[in-house]
Amino acid sequence: MTRRVPEELTCAEMVRLVTDFLEDALSLEDRTHFEQHLVFCKGCAAYVRQMRKTIEASSALKGEGLSAEAQAELLRLFKGTCK
């Protein structure tokens, strides 16, 4: 889901783009802007580290996964709250 991002990103824009960043879905130019922000913003750098740790921890969990329908519904709800 690559989208054009401004050269100077706000922290709110960083939060919206973090999933694309972690999934390597940003263009090279957009990824560069994202990474430049991380160099100067300790808060966003900590947020990205937290997201990576959360992904790592949750992928180690065992058990039944969500159905495709449940995943789609959660994604729909999440996208509806991020405007």
mmCIF file of the N, C-alpha and C atoms, coordinates in Angstrom:
data_MODEL
# 
_entry.id   MODEL 
# 
loop_
_atom_site.group_PDB 
_atom_site.id 
_atom_site.type_symbol 
_atom_site.label_atom_id 
_atom_site.label_alt_id 
_atom_site.label_comp_id 
_atom_site.label_asym_id 
_atom_site.label_entity_id 
_atom_site.label_seq_id 
_atom_site.pdbx_PDB_ins_code 
_atom_site.Cartn_x 
_atom_site.Cartn_y 
_atom_site.Cartn_z 
_atom_site.occupancy 
_atom_site.B_iso_or_equiv 
_atom_site.pdbx_formal_charge 
_atom_site.auth_seq_id 
_atom_site.auth_comp_id 
_atom_site.auth_asym_id 
_atom_site.auth_atom_id 
_atom_site.pdbx_PDB_model_num 
ATOM 1   N N  . MET A 1 1  ? 0.841   -1.172  0.000  1.00 0.00 ? 1  MET A N  1 
ATOM 2   C CA . MET A 1 1  ? 0.000   0.000   0.000  1.00 0.00 ? 1  MET A CA 1 
ATOM 3   C C  . MET A 1 1  ? 0.888   1.239   0.000  1.00 0.00 ? 1  MET A C  1 
ATOM 4   N N  . THR A 1 2  ? 1.671   1.397   -1.000 1.00 0.00 ? 2  THR A N  1 
ATOM 5   C CA . THR A 1 2  ? 2.563   2.535   -1.087 1.00 0.00 ? 2  THR A CA 1 
ATOM 6   C C  . THR A 1 2  ? 1.781   3.791   -1.411 1.00 0.00 ? 2  THR A C  1 
ATOM 7   N N  . ARG A 1 3  ? 2.089   4.846   -0.722 1.00 0.00 ? 3  ARG A N  1 
ATOM 8   C CA . ARG A 1 3  ? 1.477   6.139   -1.007 1.00 0.00 ? 3  ARG A CA 1 
ATOM 9   C C  . ARG A 1 3  ? 2.558   7.194   -0.900 1.00 0.00 ? 3  ARG A C  1 
ATOM 10  N N  . ARG A 1 4  ? 2.374   8.258   -1.593 1.00 0.00 ? 4  ARG A N  1 
ATOM 11  C CA . ARG A 1 4  ? 3.357   9.334   -1.587 1.00 0.00 ? 4  ARG A CA 1 
ATOM 12  C C  . ARG A 1 4  ? 3.325   10.023  -0.234 1.00 0.00 ? 4  ARG A C  1 
ATOM 13  N N  . VAL A 1 5  ? 4.484   10.187  0.377  1.00 0.00 ? 5  VAL A N  1 
ATOM 14  C CA . VAL A 1 5  ? 4.556   10.878  1.660  1.00 0.00 ? 5  VAL A CA 1 
ATOM 15  C C  . VAL A 1 5  ? 5.343   12.169  1.494  1.00 0.00 ? 5  VAL A C  1 
ATOM 16  N N  . PRO A 1 6  ? 5.014   13.180  2.290  1.00 0.00 ? 6  PRO A N  1 
ATOM 17  C CA . PRO A 1 6  ? 5.759   14.440  2.199  1.00 0.00 ? 6  PRO A CA 1 
ATOM 18  C C  . PRO A 1 6  ? 7.196   14.253  2.673  1.00 0.00 ? 6  PRO A C  1 
ATOM 19  N N  . GLU A 1 7  ? 8.068   15.166  2.242  1.00 0.00 ? 7  GLU A N  1 
ATOM 20  C CA . GLU A 1 7  ? 9.478   15.053  2.629  1.00 0.00 ? 7  GLU A CA 1 
ATOM 21  C C  . GLU A 1 7  ? 9.649   15.091  4.141  1.00 0.00 ? 7  GLU A C  1 
ATOM 22  N N  . GLU A 1 8  ? 8.936   15.992  4.807  1.00 0.00 ? 8  GLU A N  1 
ATOM 23  C CA . GLU A 1 8  ? 9.020   16.080  6.258  1.00 0.00 ? 8  GLU A CA 1 
ATOM 24  C C  . GLU A 1 8  ? 7.758   15.483  6.850  1.00 0.00 ? 8  GLU A C  1 
ATOM 25  N N  . LEU A 1 9  ? 7.908   14.366  7.496  1.00 0.00 ? 9  LEU A N  1 
ATOM 26  C CA . LEU A 1 9  ? 6.770   13.661  8.070  1.00 0.00 ? 9  LEU A CA 1 
ATOM 27  C C  . LEU A 1 9  ? 6.508   14.128  9.494  1.00 0.00 ? 9  LEU A C  1 
ATOM 28  N N  . THR A 1 10 ? 5.231   14.198  9.859  1.00 0.00 ? 10 THR A N  1 
ATOM 29  C CA . THR A 1 10 ? 4.870   14.448  11.250 1.00 0.00 ? 10 THR A CA 1 
ATOM 30  C C  . THR A 1 10 ? 4.865   13.108  11.980 1.00 0.00 ? 10 THR A C  1 
ATOM 31  N N  . CYS A 1 11 ? 4.836   13.167  13.283 1.00 0.00 ? 11 CYS A N  1 
ATOM 32  C CA . CYS A 1 11 ? 4.779   11.924  14.062 1.00 0.00 ? 11 CYS A CA 1 
ATOM 33  C C  . CYS A 1 11 ? 3.477   11.176  13.781 1.00 0.00 ? 11 CYS A C  1 
ATOM 34  N N  . ALA A 1 12 ? 2.375   11.900  13.593 1.00 0.00 ? 12 ALA A N  1 
ATOM 35  C CA . ALA A 1 12 ? 1.095   11.247  13.276 1.00 0.00 ? 12 ALA A CA 1 
ATOM 36  C C  . ALA A 1 12 ? 1.187   10.513  11.944 1.00 0.00 ? 12 ALA A C  1 
ATOM 37  N N  . GLU A 1 13 ? 1.863   11.106  10.957 1.00 0.00 ? 13 GLU A N  1 
ATOM 38  C CA . GLU A 1 13 ? 2.039   10.435  9.664  1.00 0.00 ? 13 GLU A CA 1 
ATOM 39  C C  . GLU A 1 13 ? 2.923   9.195   9.820  1.00 0.00 ? 13 GLU A C  1 
ATOM 40  N N  . MET A 1 14 ? 3.903   9.280   10.691 1.00 0.00 ? 14 MET A N  1 
ATOM 41  C CA . MET A 1 14 ? 4.774   8.132   10.942 1.00 0.00 ? 14 MET A CA 1 
ATOM 42  C C  . MET A 1 14 ? 3.973   6.955   11.493 1.00 0.00 ? 14 MET A C  1 
ATOM 43  N N  . VAL A 1 15 ? 3.062   7.248   12.418 1.00 0.00 ? 15 VAL A N  1 
ATOM 44  C CA . VAL A 1 15 ? 2.226   6.189   12.999 1.00 0.00 ? 15 VAL A CA 1 
ATOM 45  C C  . VAL A 1 15 ? 1.379   5.540   11.913 1.00 0.00 ? 15 VAL A C  1 
ATOM 46  N N  . ARG A 1 16 ? 0.819   6.351   11.016 1.00 0.00 ? 16 ARG A N  1 
ATOM 47  C CA . ARG A 1 16 ? -0.009  5.801   9.934  1.00 0.00 ? 16 ARG A CA 1 
ATOM 48  C C  . ARG A 1 16 ? 0.810   4.964   8.955  1.00 0.00 ? 16 ARG A C  1 
ATOM 49  N N  . LEU A 1 17 ? 2.083   5.279   8.791  1.00 0.00 ? 17 LEU A N  1 
ATOM 50  C CA . LEU A 1 17 ? 2.922   4.599   7.799  1.00 0.00 ? 17 LEU A CA 1 
ATOM 51  C C  . LEU A 1 17 ? 3.750   3.448   8.364  1.00 0.00 ? 17 LEU A C  1 
ATOM 52  N N  . VAL A 1 18 ? 3.738   3.264   9.676  1.00 0.00 ? 18 VAL A N  1 
ATOM 53  C CA . VAL A 1 18 ? 4.645   2.289   10.282 1.00 0.00 ? 18 VAL A CA 1 
ATOM 54  C C  . VAL A 1 18 ? 4.430   0.874   9.749  1.00 0.00 ? 18 VAL A C  1 
ATOM 55  N N  . THR A 1 19 ? 3.197   0.482   9.514  1.00 0.00 ? 19 THR A N  1 
ATOM 56  C CA . THR A 1 19 ? 2.953   -0.869  8.997  1.00 0.00 ? 19 THR A CA 1 
ATOM 57  C C  . THR A 1 19 ? 3.548   -1.032  7.611  1.00 0.00 ? 19 THR A C  1 
ATOM 58  N N  . ASP A 1 20 ? 3.331   -0.043  6.739  1.00 0.00 ? 20 ASP A N  1 
ATOM 59  C CA . ASP A 1 20 ? 3.927   -0.106  5.402  1.00 0.00 ? 20 ASP A CA 1 
ATOM 60  C C  . ASP A 1 20 ? 5.452   -0.154  5.498  1.00 0.00 ? 20 ASP A C  1 
ATOM 61  N N  . PHE A 1 21 ? 6.017   0.607   6.418  1.00 0.00 ? 21 PHE A N  1 
ATOM 62  C CA . PHE A 1 21 ? 7.464   0.609   6.613  1.00 0.00 ? 21 PHE A CA 1 
ATOM 63  C C  . PHE A 1 21 ? 7.954   -0.776  7.034  1.00 0.00 ? 21 PHE A C  1 
ATOM 64  N N  . LEU A 1 22 ? 7.299   -1.355  8.032  1.00 0.00 ? 22 LEU A N  1 
ATOM 65  C CA . LEU A 1 22 ? 7.732   -2.656  8.548  1.00 0.00 ? 22 LEU A CA 1 
ATOM 66  C C  . LEU A 1 22 ? 7.500   -3.784  7.553  1.00 0.00 ? 22 LEU A C  1 
ATOM 67  N N  . GLU A 1 23 ? 6.524   -3.614  6.671  1.00 0.00 ? 23 GLU A N  1 
ATOM 68  C CA . GLU A 1 23 ? 6.244   -4.633  5.648  1.00 0.00 ? 23 GLU A CA 1 
ATOM 69  C C  . GLU A 1 23 ? 7.000   -4.356  4.353  1.00 0.00 ? 23 GLU A C  1 
ATOM 70  N N  . ASP A 1 24 ? 7.888   -3.367  4.384  1.00 0.00 ? 24 ASP A N  1 
ATOM 71  C CA . ASP A 1 24 ? 8.702   -2.999  3.222  1.00 0.00 ? 24 ASP A CA 1 
ATOM 72  C C  . ASP A 1 24 ? 7.830   -2.627  2.023  1.00 0.00 ? 24 ASP A C  1 
ATOM 73  N N  . ALA A 1 25 ? 6.737   -1.898  2.294  1.00 0.00 ? 25 ALA A N  1 
ATOM 74  C CA . ALA A 1 25 ? 5.796   -1.529  1.243  1.00 0.00 ? 25 ALA A CA 1 
ATOM 75  C C  . ALA A 1 25 ? 5.922   -0.069  0.815  1.00 0.00 ? 25 ALA A C  1 
ATOM 76  N N  . LEU A 1 26 ? 6.894   0.653   1.359  1.00 0.00 ? 26 LEU A N  1 
ATOM 77  C CA . LEU A 1 26 ? 7.110   2.039   0.952  1.00 0.00 ? 26 LEU A CA 1 
ATOM 78  C C  . LEU A 1 26 ? 8.100   2.081   -0.209 1.00 0.00 ? 26 LEU A C  1 
ATOM 79  N N  . SER A 1 27 ? 7.941   3.072   -1.059 1.00 0.00 ? 27 SER A N  1 
ATOM 80  C CA . SER A 1 27 ? 8.923   3.261   -2.130 1.00 0.00 ? 27 SER A CA 1 
ATOM 81  C C  . SER A 1 27 ? 10.260  3.627   -1.488 1.00 0.00 ? 27 SER A C  1 
ATOM 82  N N  . LEU A 1 28 ? 11.326  3.522   -2.240 1.00 0.00 ? 28 LEU A N  1 
ATOM 83  C CA . LEU A 1 28 ? 12.650  3.857   -1.722 1.00 0.00 ? 28 LEU A CA 1 
ATOM 84  C C  . LEU A 1 28 ? 12.679  5.299   -1.219 1.00 0.00 ? 28 LEU A C  1 
ATOM 85  N N  . GLU A 1 29 ? 12.105  6.211   -1.986 1.00 0.00 ? 29 GLU A N  1 
ATOM 86  C CA . GLU A 1 29 ? 12.091  7.625   -1.592 1.00 0.00 ? 29 GLU A CA 1 
ATOM 87  C C  . GLU A 1 29 ? 11.305  7.832   -0.295 1.00 0.00 ? 29 GLU A C  1 
ATOM 88  N N  . ASP A 1 30 ? 10.129  7.214   -0.210 1.00 0.00 ? 30 ASP A N  1 
ATOM 89  C CA . ASP A 1 30 ? 9.302   7.364   0.986  1.00 0.00 ? 30 ASP A CA 1 
ATOM 90  C C  . ASP A 1 30 ? 9.961   6.712   2.197  1.00 0.00 ? 30 ASP A C  1 
ATOM 91  N N  . ARG A 1 31 ? 10.600  5.569   1.976  1.00 0.00 ? 31 ARG A N  1 
ATOM 92  C CA . ARG A 1 31 ? 11.310  4.886   3.064  1.00 0.00 ? 31 ARG A CA 1 
ATOM 93  C C  . ARG A 1 31 ? 12.455  5.764   3.572  1.00 0.00 ? 31 ARG A C  1 
ATOM 94  N N  . THR A 1 32 ? 13.127  6.448   2.666  1.00 0.00 ? 32 THR A N  1 
ATOM 95  C CA . THR A 1 32 ? 14.213  7.348   3.049  1.00 0.00 ? 32 THR A CA 1 
ATOM 96  C C  . THR A 1 32 ? 13.694  8.463   3.941  1.00 0.00 ? 32 THR A C  1 
ATOM 97  N N  . HIS A 1 33 ? 12.551  9.070   3.572  1.00 0.00 ? 33 HIS A N  1 
ATOM 98  C CA . HIS A 1 33 ? 11.957  10.130  4.397  1.00 0.00 ? 33 HIS A CA 1 
ATOM 99  C C  . HIS A 1 33 ? 11.572  9.580   5.777  1.00 0.00 ? 33 HIS A C  1 
ATOM 100 N N  . PHE A 1 34 ? 11.020  8.381   5.794  1.00 0.00 ? 34 PHE A N  1 
ATOM 101 C CA . PHE A 1 34 ? 10.622  7.740   7.051  1.00 0.00 ? 34 PHE A CA 1 
ATOM 102 C C  . PHE A 1 34 ? 11.855  7.541   7.936  1.00 0.00 ? 34 PHE A C  1 
ATOM 103 N N  . GLU A 1 35 ? 12.901  6.974   7.364  1.00 0.00 ? 35 GLU A N  1 
ATOM 104 C CA . GLU A 1 35 ? 14.117  6.692   8.128  1.00 0.00 ? 35 GLU A CA 1 
ATOM 105 C C  . GLU A 1 35 ? 14.802  7.972   8.593  1.00 0.00 ? 35 GLU A C  1 
ATOM 106 N N  . GLN A 1 36 ? 14.743  9.037   7.784  1.00 0.00 ? 36 GLN A N  1 
ATOM 107 C CA . GLN A 1 36 ? 15.318  10.321  8.195  1.00 0.00 ? 36 GLN A CA 1 
ATOM 108 C C  . GLN A 1 36 ? 14.595  10.859  9.427  1.00 0.00 ? 36 GLN A C  1 
ATOM 109 N N  . HIS A 1 37 ? 13.277  10.702  9.462  1.00 0.00 ? 37 HIS A N  1 
ATOM 110 C CA . HIS A 1 37 ? 12.513  11.150  10.625 1.00 0.00 ? 37 HIS A CA 1 
ATOM 111 C C  . HIS A 1 37 ? 12.960  10.378  11.866 1.00 0.00 ? 37 HIS A C  1 
ATOM 112 N N  . LEU A 1 38 ? 13.188  9.074   11.712 1.00 0.00 ? 38 LEU A N  1 
ATOM 113 C CA . LEU A 1 38 ? 13.602  8.248   12.852 1.00 0.00 ? 38 LEU A CA 1 
ATOM 114 C C  . LEU A 1 38 ? 14.931  8.701   13.446 1.00 0.00 ? 38 LEU A C  1 
ATOM 115 N N  . VAL A 1 39 ? 15.810  9.221   12.604 1.00 0.00 ? 39 VAL A N  1 
ATOM 116 C CA . VAL A 1 39 ? 17.116  9.679   13.081 1.00 0.00 ? 39 VAL A CA 1 
ATOM 117 C C  . VAL A 1 39 ? 16.957  10.835  14.067 1.00 0.00 ? 39 VAL A C  1 
ATOM 118 N N  . PHE A 1 40 ? 15.981  11.707  13.808 1.00 0.00 ? 40 PHE A N  1 
ATOM 119 C CA . PHE A 1 40 ? 15.834  12.920  14.605 1.00 0.00 ? 40 PHE A CA 1 
ATOM 120 C C  . PHE A 1 40 ? 14.721  12.854  15.649 1.00 0.00 ? 40 PHE A C  1 
ATOM 121 N N  . CYS A 1 41 ? 13.907  11.820  15.635 1.00 0.00 ? 41 CYS A N  1 
ATOM 122 C CA . CYS A 1 41 ? 12.769  11.744  16.554 1.00 0.00 ? 41 CYS A CA 1 
ATOM 123 C C  . CYS A 1 41 ? 12.884  10.490  17.424 1.00 0.00 ? 41 CYS A C  1 
ATOM 124 N N  . LYS A 1 42 ? 13.299  10.684  18.655 1.00 0.00 ? 42 LYS A N  1 
ATOM 125 C CA . LYS A 1 42 ? 13.474  9.549   19.571 1.00 0.00 ? 42 LYS A CA 1 
ATOM 126 C C  . LYS A 1 42 ? 12.150  8.856   19.860 1.00 0.00 ? 42 LYS A C  1 
ATOM 127 N N  . GLY A 1 43 ? 11.065  9.623   19.924 1.00 0.00 ? 43 GLY A N  1 
ATOM 128 C CA . GLY A 1 43 ? 9.753   9.042   20.204 1.00 0.00 ? 43 GLY A CA 1 
ATOM 129 C C  . GLY A 1 43 ? 9.315   8.081   19.118 1.00 0.00 ? 43 GLY A C  1 
ATOM 130 N N  . CYS A 1 44 ? 9.458   8.487   17.865 1.00 0.00 ? 44 CYS A N  1 
ATOM 131 C CA . CYS A 1 44 ? 9.068   7.616   16.749 1.00 0.00 ? 44 CYS A CA 1 
ATOM 132 C C  . CYS A 1 44 ? 10.007  6.423   16.630 1.00 0.00 ? 44 CYS A C  1 
ATOM 133 N N  . ALA A 1 45 ? 11.288  6.642   16.894 1.00 0.00 ? 45 ALA A N  1 
ATOM 134 C CA . ALA A 1 45 ? 12.241  5.527   16.856 1.00 0.00 ? 45 ALA A CA 1 
ATOM 135 C C  . ALA A 1 45 ? 11.864  4.487   17.912 1.00 0.00 ? 45 ALA A C  1 
ATOM 136 N N  . ALA A 1 46 ? 11.472  4.946   19.098 1.00 0.00 ? 46 ALA A N  1 
ATOM 137 C CA . ALA A 1 46 ? 11.041  4.026   20.155 1.00 0.00 ? 46 ALA A CA 1 
ATOM 138 C C  . ALA A 1 46 ? 9.758   3.311   19.746 1.00 0.00 ? 46 ALA A C  1 
ATOM 139 N N  . TYR A 1 47 ? 8.845   4.033   19.090 1.00 0.00 ? 47 TYR A N  1 
ATOM 140 C CA . TYR A 1 47 ? 7.583   3.434   18.643 1.00 0.00 ? 47 TYR A CA 1 
ATOM 141 C C  . TYR A 1 47 ? 7.838   2.312   17.633 1.00 0.00 ? 47 TYR A C  1 
ATOM 142 N N  . VAL A 1 48 ? 8.730   2.543   16.682 1.00 0.00 ? 48 VAL A N  1 
ATOM 143 C CA . VAL A 1 48 ? 9.052   1.519   15.682 1.00 0.00 ? 48 VAL A CA 1 
ATOM 144 C C  . VAL A 1 48 ? 9.701   0.309   16.359 1.00 0.00 ? 48 VAL A C  1 
ATOM 145 N N  . ARG A 1 49 ? 10.591  0.544   17.322 1.00 0.00 ? 49 ARG A N  1 
ATOM 146 C CA . ARG A 1 49 ? 11.198  -0.578  18.065 1.00 0.00 ? 49 ARG A CA 1 
ATOM 147 C C  . ARG A 1 49 ? 10.122  -1.371  18.807 1.00 0.00 ? 49 ARG A C  1 
ATOM 148 N N  . GLN A 1 50 ? 9.176   -0.663  19.427 1.00 0.00 ? 50 GLN A N  1 
ATOM 149 C CA . GLN A 1 50 ? 8.072   -1.326  20.134 1.00 0.00 ? 50 GLN A CA 1 
ATOM 150 C C  . GLN A 1 50 ? 7.243   -2.173  19.181 1.00 0.00 ? 50 GLN A C  1 
ATOM 151 N N  . MET A 1 51 ? 6.941   -1.629  18.017 1.00 0.00 ? 51 MET A N  1 
ATOM 152 C CA . MET A 1 51 ? 6.145   -2.369  17.035 1.00 0.00 ? 51 MET A CA 1 
ATOM 153 C C  . MET A 1 51 ? 6.879   -3.635  16.600 1.00 0.00 ? 51 MET A C  1 
ATOM 154 N N  . ARG A 1 52 ? 8.179   -3.530  16.373 1.00 0.00 ? 52 ARG A N  1 
ATOM 155 C CA . ARG A 1 52 ? 8.964   -4.709  15.982 1.00 0.00 ? 52 ARG A CA 1 
ATOM 156 C C  . ARG A 1 52 ? 8.945   -5.772  17.080 1.00 0.00 ? 52 ARG A C  1 
ATOM 157 N N  . LYS A 1 53 ? 9.100   -5.336  18.335 1.00 0.00 ? 53 LYS A N  1 
ATOM 158 C CA . LYS A 1 53 ? 9.070   -6.283  19.454 1.00 0.00 ? 53 LYS A CA 1 
ATOM 159 C C  . LYS A 1 53 ? 7.693   -6.919  19.597 1.00 0.00 ? 53 LYS A C  1 
ATOM 160 N N  . THR A 1 54 ? 6.645   -6.136  19.389 1.00 0.00 ? 54 THR A N  1 
ATOM 161 C CA . THR A 1 54 ? 5.280   -6.662  19.470 1.00 0.00 ? 54 THR A CA 1 
ATOM 162 C C  . THR A 1 54 ? 5.047   -7.717  18.400 1.00 0.00 ? 54 THR A C  1 
ATOM 163 N N  . ILE A 1 55 ? 5.497   -7.437  17.185 1.00 0.00 ? 55 ILE A N  1 
ATOM 164 C CA . ILE A 1 55 ? 5.356   -8.395  16.084 1.00 0.00 ? 55 ILE A CA 1 
ATOM 165 C C  . ILE A 1 55 ? 6.121   -9.673  16.408 1.00 0.00 ? 55 ILE A C  1 
ATOM 166 N N  . GLU A 1 56 ? 7.327   -9.513  16.905 1.00 0.00 ? 56 GLU A N  1 
ATOM 167 C CA . GLU A 1 56 ? 8.156   -10.675 17.260 1.00 0.00 ? 56 GLU A CA 1 
ATOM 168 C C  . GLU A 1 56 ? 7.489   -11.500 18.363 1.00 0.00 ? 56 GLU A C  1 
ATOM 169 N N  . ALA A 1 57 ? 7.000   -10.833 19.397 1.00 0.00 ? 57 ALA A N  1 
ATOM 170 C CA . ALA A 1 57 ? 6.372   -11.545 20.517 1.00 0.00 ? 57 ALA A CA 1 
ATOM 171 C C  . ALA A 1 57 ? 5.079   -12.232 20.089 1.00 0.00 ? 57 ALA A C  1 
ATOM 172 N N  . SER A 1 58 ? 4.269   -11.549 19.312 1.00 0.00 ? 58 SER A N  1 
ATOM 173 C CA . SER A 1 58 ? 2.984   -12.138 18.920 1.00 0.00 ? 58 SER A CA 1 
ATOM 174 C C  . SER A 1 58 ? 3.166   -13.282 17.925 1.00 0.00 ? 58 SER A C  1 
ATOM 175 N N  . SER A 1 59 ? 4.213   -13.246 17.138 1.00 0.00 ? 59 SER A N  1 
ATOM 176 C CA . SER A 1 59 ? 4.429   -14.342 16.190 1.00 0.00 ? 59 SER A CA 1 
ATOM 177 C C  . SER A 1 59 ? 4.914   -15.607 16.901 1.00 0.00 ? 59 SER A C  1 
ATOM 178 N N  . ALA A 1 60 ? 5.364   -15.462 18.135 1.00 0.00 ? 60 ALA A N  1 
ATOM 179 C CA . ALA A 1 60 ? 5.800   -16.622 18.909 1.00 0.00 ? 60 ALA A CA 1 
ATOM 180 C C  . ALA A 1 60 ? 4.630   -17.309 19.617 1.00 0.00 ? 60 ALA A C  1 
ATOM 181 N N  . LEU A 1 61 ? 3.459   -16.677 19.620 1.00 0.00 ? 61 LEU A N  1 
ATOM 182 C CA . LEU A 1 61 ? 2.288   -17.252 20.287 1.00 0.00 ? 61 LEU A CA 1 
ATOM 183 C C  . LEU A 1 61 ? 1.769   -18.457 19.525 1.00 0.00 ? 61 LEU A C  1 
ATOM 184 N N  . LYS A 1 62 ? 1.313   -19.432 20.265 1.00 0.00 ? 62 LYS A N  1 
ATOM 185 C CA . LYS A 1 62 ? 0.720   -20.625 19.669 1.00 0.00 ? 62 LYS A CA 1 
ATOM 186 C C  . LYS A 1 62 ? -0.789  -20.540 19.821 1.00 0.00 ? 62 LYS A C  1 
ATOM 187 N N  . GLY A 1 63 ? -1.478  -21.298 19.031 1.00 0.00 ? 63 GLY A N  1 
ATOM 188 C CA . GLY A 1 63 ? -2.928  -21.351 19.170 1.00 0.00 ? 63 GLY A CA 1 
ATOM 189 C C  . GLY A 1 63 ? -3.616  -21.159 17.838 1.00 0.00 ? 63 GLY A C  1 
ATOM 190 N N  . GLU A 1 64 ? -4.926  -21.142 17.917 1.00 0.00 ? 64 GLU A N  1 
ATOM 191 C CA . GLU A 1 64 ? -5.723  -20.972 16.706 1.00 0.00 ? 64 GLU A CA 1 
ATOM 192 C C  . GLU A 1 64 ? -5.604  -19.552 16.187 1.00 0.00 ? 64 GLU A C  1 
ATOM 193 N N  . GLY A 1 65 ? -5.478  -19.428 14.904 1.00 0.00 ? 65 GLY A N  1 
ATOM 194 C CA . GLY A 1 65 ? -5.470  -18.116 14.288 1.00 0.00 ? 65 GLY A CA 1 
ATOM 195 C C  . GLY A 1 65 ? -6.891  -17.615 14.089 1.00 0.00 ? 65 GLY A C  1 
ATOM 196 N N  . LEU A 1 66 ? -7.006  -16.367 13.731 1.00 0.00 ? 66 LEU A N  1 
ATOM 197 C CA . LEU A 1 66 ? -8.315  -15.796 13.433 1.00 0.00 ? 66 LEU A CA 1 
ATOM 198 C C  . LEU A 1 66 ? -8.785  -16.262 12.068 1.00 0.00 ? 66 LEU A C  1 
ATOM 199 N N  . SER A 1 67 ? -10.079 -16.368 11.940 1.00 0.00 ? 67 SER A N  1 
ATOM 200 C CA . SER A 1 67 ? -10.637 -16.702 10.623 1.00 0.00 ? 67 SER A CA 1 
ATOM 201 C C  . SER A 1 67 ? -10.409 -15.521 9.685  1.00 0.00 ? 67 SER A C  1 
ATOM 202 N N  . ALA A 1 68 ? -10.486 -15.771 8.401  1.00 0.00 ? 68 ALA A N  1 
ATOM 203 C CA . ALA A 1 68 ? -10.327 -14.700 7.408  1.00 0.00 ? 68 ALA A CA 1 
ATOM 204 C C  . ALA A 1 68 ? -11.380 -13.626 7.624  1.00 0.00 ? 68 ALA A C  1 
ATOM 205 N N  . GLU A 1 69 ? -12.583 -14.031 7.997  1.00 0.00 ? 69 GLU A N  1 
ATOM 206 C CA . GLU A 1 69 ? -13.663 -13.066 8.230  1.00 0.00 ? 69 GLU A CA 1 
ATOM 207 C C  . GLU A 1 69 ? -13.343 -12.178 9.432  1.00 0.00 ? 69 GLU A C  1 
ATOM 208 N N  . ALA A 1 70 ? -12.844 -12.766 10.498 1.00 0.00 ? 70 ALA A N  1 
ATOM 209 C CA . ALA A 1 70 ? -12.501 -11.993 11.692 1.00 0.00 ? 70 ALA A CA 1 
ATOM 210 C C  . ALA A 1 70 ? -11.351 -11.036 11.403 1.00 0.00 ? 70 ALA A C  1 
ATOM 211 N N  . GLN A 1 71 ? -10.364 -11.498 10.648 1.00 0.00 ? 71 GLN A N  1 
ATOM 212 C CA . GLN A 1 71 ? -9.250  -10.625 10.277 1.00 0.00 ? 71 GLN A CA 1 
ATOM 213 C C  . GLN A 1 71 ? -9.737  -9.443  9.456  1.00 0.00 ? 71 GLN A C  1 
ATOM 214 N N  . ALA A 1 72 ? -10.605 -9.706  8.488  1.00 0.00 ? 72 ALA A N  1 
ATOM 215 C CA . ALA A 1 72 ? -11.133 -8.640  7.636  1.00 0.00 ? 72 ALA A CA 1 
ATOM 216 C C  . ALA A 1 72 ? -11.930 -7.634  8.460  1.00 0.00 ? 72 ALA A C  1 
ATOM 217 N N  . GLU A 1 73 ? -12.716 -8.108  9.410  1.00 0.00 ? 73 GLU A N  1 
ATOM 218 C CA . GLU A 1 73 ? -13.518 -7.219  10.255 1.00 0.00 ? 73 GLU A CA 1 
ATOM 219 C C  . GLU A 1 73 ? -12.635 -6.358  11.148 1.00 0.00 ? 73 GLU A C  1 
ATOM 220 N N  . LEU A 1 74 ? -11.610 -6.945  11.735 1.00 0.00 ? 74 LEU A N  1 
ATOM 221 C CA . LEU A 1 74 ? -10.684 -6.169  12.555 1.00 0.00 ? 74 LEU A CA 1 
ATOM 222 C C  . LEU A 1 74 ? -9.968  -5.106  11.729 1.00 0.00 ? 74 LEU A C  1 
ATOM 223 N N  . LEU A 1 75 ? -9.541  -5.467  10.544 1.00 0.00 ? 75 LEU A N  1 
ATOM 224 C CA . LEU A 1 75 ? -8.876  -4.512  9.663  1.00 0.00 ? 75 LEU A CA 1 
ATOM 225 C C  . LEU A 1 75 ? -9.822  -3.382  9.284  1.00 0.00 ? 75 LEU A C  1 
ATOM 226 N N  . ARG A 1 76 ? -11.083 -3.714  8.982  1.00 0.00 ? 76 ARG A N  1 
ATOM 227 C CA . ARG A 1 76 ? -12.081 -2.701  8.634  1.00 0.00 ? 76 ARG A CA 1 
ATOM 228 C C  . ARG A 1 76 ? -12.286 -1.739  9.804  1.00 0.00 ? 76 ARG A C  1 
ATOM 229 N N  . LEU A 1 77 ? -12.403 -2.273  11.006 1.00 0.00 ? 77 LEU A N  1 
ATOM 230 C CA . LEU A 1 77 ? -12.595 -1.435  12.189 1.00 0.00 ? 77 LEU A CA 1 
ATOM 231 C C  . LEU A 1 77 ? -11.380 -0.560  12.452 1.00 0.00 ? 77 LEU A C  1 
ATOM 232 N N  . PHE A 1 78 ? -10.195 -1.135  12.305 1.00 0.00 ? 78 PHE A N  1 
ATOM 233 C CA . PHE A 1 78 ? -8.968  -0.375  12.518 1.00 0.00 ? 78 PHE A CA 1 
ATOM 234 C C  . PHE A 1 78 ? -8.860  0.778   11.530 1.00 0.00 ? 78 PHE A C  1 
ATOM 235 N N  . LYS A 1 79 ? -9.106  0.497   10.262 1.00 0.00 ? 79 LYS A N  1 
ATOM 236 C CA . LYS A 1 79 ? -9.011  1.541   9.238  1.00 0.00 ? 79 LYS A CA 1 
ATOM 237 C C  . LYS A 1 79 ? -10.053 2.627   9.465  1.00 0.00 ? 79 LYS A C  1 
ATOM 238 N N  . GLY A 1 80 ? -11.196 2.266   10.007 1.00 0.00 ? 80 GLY A N  1 
ATOM 239 C CA . GLY A 1 80 ? -12.244 3.247   10.273 1.00 0.00 ? 80 GLY A CA 1 
ATOM 240 C C  . GLY A 1 80 ? -11.892 4.214   11.386 1.00 0.00 ? 80 GLY A C  1 
ATOM 241 N N  . THR A 1 81 ? -11.004 3.808   12.293 1.00 0.00 ? 81 THR A N  1 
ATOM 242 C CA . THR A 1 81 ? -10.627 4.682   13.398 1.00 0.00 ? 81 THR A CA 1 
ATOM 243 C C  . THR A 1 81 ? -9.416  5.540   13.081 1.00 0.00 ? 81 THR A C  1 
ATOM 244 N N  . CYS A 1 82 ? -8.692  5.227   12.040 1.00 0.00 ? 82 CYS A N  1 
ATOM 245 C CA . CYS A 1 82 ? -7.483  5.976   11.657 1.00 0.00 ? 82 CYS A CA 1 
ATOM 246 C C  . CYS A 1 82 ? -7.803  6.903   10.500 1.00 0.00 ? 82 CYS A C  1 
ATOM 247 N N  . LYS A 1 83 ? -8.107  8.109   10.825 1.00 0.00 ? 83 LYS A N  1 
ATOM 248 C CA . LYS A 1 83 ? -8.448  9.076   9.765  1.00 0.00 ? 83 LYS A CA 1 
ATOM 249 C C  . LYS A 1 83 ? -7.510  10.238  9.779  1.00 0.00 ? 83 LYS A C  1 
# 
